Amino acid sequence: MNHRQSHQEQVERWARFVKDNPQQWQEIHTQFINALFDNHDQFLKKMLKTKDGKEKLIKLYNIKNKEGYDWLK
């Protein structure tokens, strides 16, 4: 099985779950999305503590407008 097939199976499994659990899927989805944001915030905090972390993040995210990011101020 290749990556594309695996991804398609995951999408189909989630679609079935949403269809079969109309009252539950939204909370699970919200928790998942919130966890992604939390993990990203933790990553930023760790990187900012490292040597040249701020510069590395600017390069990684290709940031041009440094004023648009609170964590760069």
Secondary structure, 3 states (H helix, E strand, C coil): CCHHHHHHHHHHHHHHHHHHCCCCHHHHHHHHHHHHHHHHHHHHHHHHHCCCHHHHHHHHCCCCCHHHCHHHC
